[in-house]
Amino acid sequence: MPPASPPFRIRVSMSARPVDEPHRVSSQLELLFDLTFVVAVAAATAELAHHIADGHGLAGLIPFLQVFFAIWWAWMNFTWFASCYDTDDVAYRLLTMVQMAGVLVLAAGLPAAAGHDDYAIVTLGYFIMRLGLVAQWLRAAAEDGERRRTALRYATGVGLLQAGWVLRLVLDETGILPPALRLPFFACLVVLELAVPRWAERVDPTTWHPHHIAERYGLFTIILLGESVLAASRGVRASLEAGRGGGALVVVAGSGLVLLFALWWLYFLVEAGEGLSERRHRSFLWGYGHYGIFAALAALGAGLEVAVEQGGHRLEVSPTALGYAVAVPVAVFLVLIAAVHALLVAQAALRPPVVAAGVVAILLLPRAAPLIGVTAVVASVAAVCVLQVAVTIARGRRSARHVHALGADHRQQL
């Protein structure tokens, strides 16, 4: 008989978990937390897809990046907090569920934000999420005396910035904030949000677990790839409902799937847990760089949805613009994934010249869309990414053979 599970404890003192805790993996609560973000990401992707299909992709990009920042930042703040202070008792679970409720409220407000520039419901959802997080940090300050100052700094910074987001909404709703200052005000608050962890961690760094963090980021990457599959399937369904299938639909849908497979392969080339363990000082750059990676994957889902759908509908978007809706997110992903990998390893798995050549090719392909069609552009982008994977695998095999040969020579000398 397997050993009985330990009894659930109603209250556990919130102390920092060991940084080298063995067998640390994501909890069931964290997986449920991620599930609520699936709804928010799907809503953001769908709104961007609508803008692209209507020929207003650039106009929809700024609202998409704004709401995606709220999604990503709330997820990231909870993830790093949980890596250090996950007690899994009643209070911790309830406060985490408050944050989940906030995510769902934020997702409900995305259509109004993207379509009518109305951020009231989005701000309310963000406020609920941040309320739960501040309560978590205040609890950590009360119960973890060793890192009380760090926890109080987090609680203070998050609370003050949330007041700033509410102030922005009030000024906007009352007409005091001019439309020209909306984006600068937003950017200023974003910079301050990003500065809070750096400021708080200077006192006494939290004991986040490198392998746990790497797993959490990997899981969210898989969620975003799954969202892209879902978005492409919506495009397939729209084409079939319009009575237009055929070979072009099969090619573009199959190419999109191959493209996502290649991007998954490239993301998991490096064991991030080991790299974060050895280079903890680079964790901020690594973590913040994932905003662009995650946003690119979500935007790619929107581009693929419209690219697949265009086979069955007459859309307002031009072939060139639609080609760039797929190519630009892929290019951003390749550049950023190479950069975050380079932060963690001595020798990058993705060579900069190979990545640069691939990015240039991908960004040039949409120029030919009026001649070869969007389907051929998507297939060519997928082929470039597959080639990136193939070159990386071949280079890895050569490096392994070289290391093996050096080892054999050393043994002969001995």
C-alpha positions in Angstrom: 0.0 0.0 0.0 1.3 3.5 -0.8 2.0 5.7 2.2 -1.0 7.9 3.3 -0.9 11.5 2.2 0.0 13.9 5.0 -3.1 15.5 6.5 -4.0 18.9 5.2 -3.0 21.7 7.6 -5.4 24.6 8.0 -2.6 27.1 8.9 1.2 26.9 8.2 3.6 29.6 9.3 4.7 31.4 6.1 8.5 31.1 6.1 10.8 31.0 3.1 11.1 27.7 1.4 14.7 26.4 0.8 16.3 27.5 -2.5 17.7 24.0 -3.0 14.5 22.1 -2.0 14.7 18.7 -3.8 12.0 17.5 -6.2 10.3 20.9 -6.2 7.5 21.0 -8.9 4.4 23.0 -9.6 1.5 22.4 -7.2 -2.1 21.6 -8.2 -3.1 25.1 -7.1 -0.6 26.6 -9.5 -1.9 24.6 -12.3 -5.4 25.7 -11.5 -4.1 29.3 -11.4 -2.7 28.9 -14.9 -6.0 27.6 -16.1 -7.7 30.9 -15.4 -5.0 32.7 -17.4 -5.9 30.5 -20.4 -9.3 32.4 -20.5 -7.6 35.8 -20.4 -5.0 34.9 -23.1 -7.7 33.5 -25.3 -9.7 36.7 -25.0 -6.7 38.9 -25.8 -5.8 36.7 -28.8 -9.3 36.8 -30.1 -9.5 40.6 -30.0 -6.2 41.0 -31.8 -7.4 38.5 -34.4 -10.5 40.6 -35.0 -8.4 43.7 -35.5 -6.1 41.9 -38.0 -9.0 40.5 -40.0 -10.6 44.0 -40.2 -7.3 45.4 -41.6 -6.5 47.3 -38.3 -3.8 45.1 -36.9 -1.5 48.0 -36.0 -4.3 49.8 -34.2 -5.1 46.7 -32.2 -1.5 46.0 -31.3 -1.1 48.7 -28.6 -4.3 47.6 -26.7 -3.2 44.0 -27.0 0.3 44.7 -25.6 -1.3 46.8 -22.8 -3.7 44.1 -21.6 -1.2 41.4 -22.1 1.2 43.2 -19.8 -1.5 43.1 -17.1 -1.9 39.3 -17.7 1.8 38.6 -17.8 2.7 40.8 -14.8 0.0 39.4 -12.6 1.0 35.8 -13.5 4.7 36.5 -13.0 4.3 38.2 -9.6 2.3 35.3 -8.2 4.7 32.7 -9.7 7.8 34.2 -8.1 6.0 34.7 -4.8 4.8 31.1 -4.8 8.3 29.8 -5.5 9.4 31.3 -2.2 6.3 31.3 0.1 3.9 28.5 -1.1 2.4 27.2 2.2 -0.6 25.6 0.6 -2.8 26.2 3.7 -6.3 27.7 3.8 -5.3 31.4 3.8 -2.8 30.9 1.0 -5.3 29.0 -1.2 -8.1 31.5 -0.6 -5.9 34.5 -1.4 -4.7 32.8 -4.5 -8.3 32.1 -5.6 -9.0 35.8 -5.1 -6.3 36.5 -7.7 -7.9 33.9 -10.0 -11.2 35.7 -9.8 -9.4 38.9 -10.7 -8.0 37.2 -13.8 -11.5 36.2 -14.9 -12.8 39.8 -14.3 -9.9 41.2 -16.4 -10.7 38.7 -19.2 -14.4 39.8 -19.2 -13.2 43.4 -19.8 -10.9 42.7 -22.7 -13.5 43.3 -25.5 -14.4 46.7 -24.1 -10.7 47.6 -23.7 -9.7 46.5 -27.2 -12.8 47.7 -29.0 -13.7 50.9 -27.2 -10.6 51.8 -25.2 -12.6 51.3 -22.0 -10.3 49.9 -19.3 -12.7 50.1 -16.4 -13.4 46.4 -16.0 -9.7 45.5 -16.9 -8.6 47.8 -14.1 -11.1 46.3 -11.7 -9.8 42.8 -12.5 -6.2 43.9 -12.1 -7.1 45.6 -8.7 -8.6 42.3 -7.4 -5.5 40.4 -8.4 -3.2 42.9 -6.8 -5.3 43.0 -3.7 -4.7 39.3 -3.2 -1.0 39.7 -3.8 -0.6 42.5 -1.4 -2.3 40.5 1.3 0.1 37.6 0.6 3.1 39.9 1.0 1.8 41.4 4.2 1.3 37.9 5.6 4.9 37.1 4.6 6.1 40.2 6.4 4.2 39.3 9.5 5.4 35.7 9.7 8.9 35.7 8.1 10.9 38.0 10.3 14.2 37.4 8.4 12.8 38.9 5.2 10.2 41.3 6.7 11.7 44.4 5.0 11.7 42.7 1.6 8.1 41.6 2.0 7.0 45.1 3.1 8.8 46.7 0.2 6.9 44.4 -2.2 3.6 45.1 -0.5 4.2 48.9 -0.5 5.4 49.0 -4.1 2.5 46.9 -5.4 0.0 48.8 -3.4 1.2 52.3 -4.5 1.4 51.2 -8.1 -2.2 49.9 -7.9 -3.3 53.2 -6.6 -1.5 54.7 -9.7 -3.5 52.4 -12.0 -6.8 53.5 -10.4 -5.8 57.1 -10.6 -5.1 56.7 -14.3 -8.5 55.3 -14.8 -10.2 58.1 -12.9 -8.3 60.8 -14.8 -9.2 59.1 -18.0 -12.9 58.6 -17.2 -13.3 62.2 -16.0 -11.6 63.6 -19.1 -8.7 65.2 -17.1 -6.1 63.0 -18.8 -5.7 64.0 -22.4 -5.8 61.2 -25.0 -2.2 62.0 -26.0 -1.0 61.3 -22.5 -2.7 57.9 -22.0 0.1 55.8 -23.5 2.9 57.8 -21.7 1.1 57.5 -18.4 0.7 53.8 -19.0 4.4 53.4 -19.9 5.5 55.3 -16.8 3.5 52.9 -14.6 4.9 49.9 -16.4 8.5 51.1 -15.7 7.7 51.6 -12.1 6.0 48.1 -11.9 9.2 46.6 -13.3 11.3 48.5 -10.8 9.5 47.2 -7.7 11.1 43.7 -7.6 14.6 45.2 -8.2 14.0 47.6 -5.3 12.5 45.1 -3.0 15.2 42.4 -3.6 18.0 44.7 -2.8 17.3 44.4 1.0 17.3 40.6 1.3 16.7 38.4 -1.9 13.8 36.0 -1.7 14.6 32.2 -1.9 12.9 31.4 -5.2 13.6 28.0 -6.6 15.4 28.0 -10.0 14.1 24.7 -11.2 10.6 25.5 -10.1 10.7 28.9 -11.8 12.0 27.2 -15.0 9.2 24.7 -14.9 6.5 27.4 -14.4 7.7 29.4 -17.3 7.9 26.3 -19.5 4.3 25.5 -18.6 3.1 28.9 -19.5 4.9 28.7 -22.8 3.1 25.4 -23.5 -0.2 27.1 -22.6 0.5 29.9 -25.1 1.4 27.4 -27.8 -1.8 25.6 -27.0 -3.7 28.9 -27.4 -2.1 29.2 -30.9 -3.3 25.8 -31.8 -6.8 26.7 -30.6 -6.8 30.0 -32.5 -5.7 28.2 -35.7 -8.5 25.6 -35.2 -11.0 28.5 -35.0 -9.8 29.7 -38.4 -10.2 26.2 -39.8 -13.7 26.0 -38.4 -14.6 29.3 -39.9 -13.3 28.3 -43.3 -15.2 25.0 -43.2 -18.4 26.7 -42.2 -18.0 29.0 -45.2 -17.8 25.9 -47.4 -14.2 26.5 -48.5 -11.7 23.9 -47.6 -9.3 22.3 -50.1 -5.6 22.0 -50.4 -4.8 25.6 -49.4 -6.5 25.1 -46.0 -4.7 21.9 -45.4 -1.3 23.5 -46.2 -1.7 26.6 -44.1 -3.2 24.7 -41.1 -0.5 22.0 -41.4 2.3 24.7 -41.8 1.0 26.5 -38.7 1.2 23.3 -36.7 4.7 22.6 -37.9 5.7 26.2 -37.0 4.4 25.8 -33.4 6.3 22.5 -33.1 9.5 24.1 -34.2 9.1 27.0 -31.8 8.4 24.6 -28.9 11.6 22.8 -29.8 13.6 26.0 -29.9 12.3 27.2 -26.5 13.3 24.0 -24.7 16.8 23.7 -26.2 18.3 25.0 -22.9 17.7 23.6 -19.4 16.7 26.8 -17.8 16.7 25.5 -14.2 20.4 24.7 -14.2 21.2 28.1 -15.8 19.1 30.0 -13.3 20.8 28.1 -10.4 24.2 29.1 -11.6 23.4 32.6 -12.7 20.7 33.9 -10.3 21.9 37.5 -10.9 20.6 37.2 -14.4 17.1 36.2 -13.3 15.6 39.6 -13.8 16.7 39.9 -17.5 15.6 36.3 -18.1 12.2 36.8 -16.5 11.5 40.2 -18.0 12.6 39.0 -21.5 9.7 36.5 -21.4 7.2 39.3 -21.7 8.2 39.6 -25.4 8.4 35.8 -25.8 4.9 35.2 -24.4 3.3 38.2 -26.2 4.9 37.0 -29.5 3.4 33.6 -29.1 -0.1 35.0 -28.2 0.1 37.4 -31.2 1.2 34.5 -33.5 -2.0 32.7 -32.5 -4.0 35.7 -33.7 -2.1 35.8 -36.9 -2.4 32.1 -37.6 -6.2 32.3 -36.9 -6.7 35.0 -39.5 -4.3 33.3 -42.0 -6.2 30.1 -41.8 -9.6 31.8 -42.0 -8.7 33.9 -45.0 -9.0 30.7 -47.1 -12.7 30.7 -46.5 -13.6 34.4 -46.2 -13.0 37.6 -48.0 -11.2 39.7 -45.4 -10.3 43.4 -45.4 -6.6 42.7 -44.5 -4.0 42.7 -47.4 -1.9 39.6 -48.0 1.3 41.5 -47.1 -0.2 42.7 -43.7 -1.5 39.2 -43.0 1.9 37.8 -43.8 3.6 40.2 -41.4 1.0 39.2 -38.7 2.6 35.8 -38.7 6.2 36.7 -39.6 6.8 39.5 -37.0 5.8 37.5 -33.9 8.0 34.6 -35.1 10.9 36.9 -35.7 10.5 38.5 -32.2 10.3 35.1 -30.7 13.5 33.9 -32.3 15.5 37.0 -31.3 14.3 36.9 -27.7 14.6 33.2 -27.2 18.2 33.4 -28.4 18.8 36.3 -26.0 17.3 34.6 -22.9 19.2 31.3 -23.7 22.4 33.3 -24.0 21.9 34.6 -20.5 22.0 31.2 -18.9 24.6 29.2 -20.8 28.3 29.8 -21.6 27.8 28.7 -25.2 24.5 29.6 -26.8 22.6 26.7 -28.5 21.2 29.2 -31.1 24.1 30.8 -33.0 23.5 34.5 -33.5 24.4 34.4 -37.3 21.9 31.6 -37.8 19.2 33.4 -35.9 19.9 36.7 -37.7 19.7 35.0 -41.1 16.5 33.3 -40.2 14.9 36.5 -38.9 15.9 38.5 -42.1 14.4 35.7 -44.3 11.2 35.6 -42.2 10.7 39.4 -42.4 11.3 39.5 -46.1 8.8 36.7 -46.9 5.6 38.8 -46.5 6.8 41.1 -49.2 6.1 38.3 -51.7 2.6 37.6 -50.3 0.8 39.3 -53.2 2.6 37.0 -55.6 2.8 33.7 -53.8 -0.1 34.0 -51.4 -0.4 33.9 -47.6 -0.4 30.1 -47.5 3.0 30.0 -49.1 4.3 32.7 -46.7 3.2 30.7 -43.6 4.7 27.5 -45.1 8.0 29.3 -45.8 8.1 30.8 -42.3 7.6 27.3 -40.9 10.3 25.9 -43.1 12.8 28.6 -41.9 12.0 27.7 -38.3 12.4 23.9 -39.0 15.8 24.8 -40.6 16.8 26.6 -37.4 16.0 23.4 -35.4 17.9 21.2 -37.9 21.0 23.4 -37.8 20.9 23.5 -34.0 20.7 19.7 -33.8 23.5 19.2 -36.3 25.7 21.7 -34.5 24.9 19.9 -31.2 26.0 16.5 -32.7 29.2 18.0 -34.0 30.0 19.5 -30.6 29.2 16.1 -28.9 31.6 14.3 -31.3 34.3 16.9 -30.7 34.0 16.5 -26.9 34.1 12.7 -27.2 37.2 12.9 -29.4 39.0 15.2 -27.0 38.1 12.7 -24.2 39.5 9.8 -26.1 42.7 11.6 -26.9 43.1 12.5 -23.2 42.6 8.9 -22.1 45.2 7.8 -24.7 47.7 10.3 -23.3 47.1 9.0 -19.8 
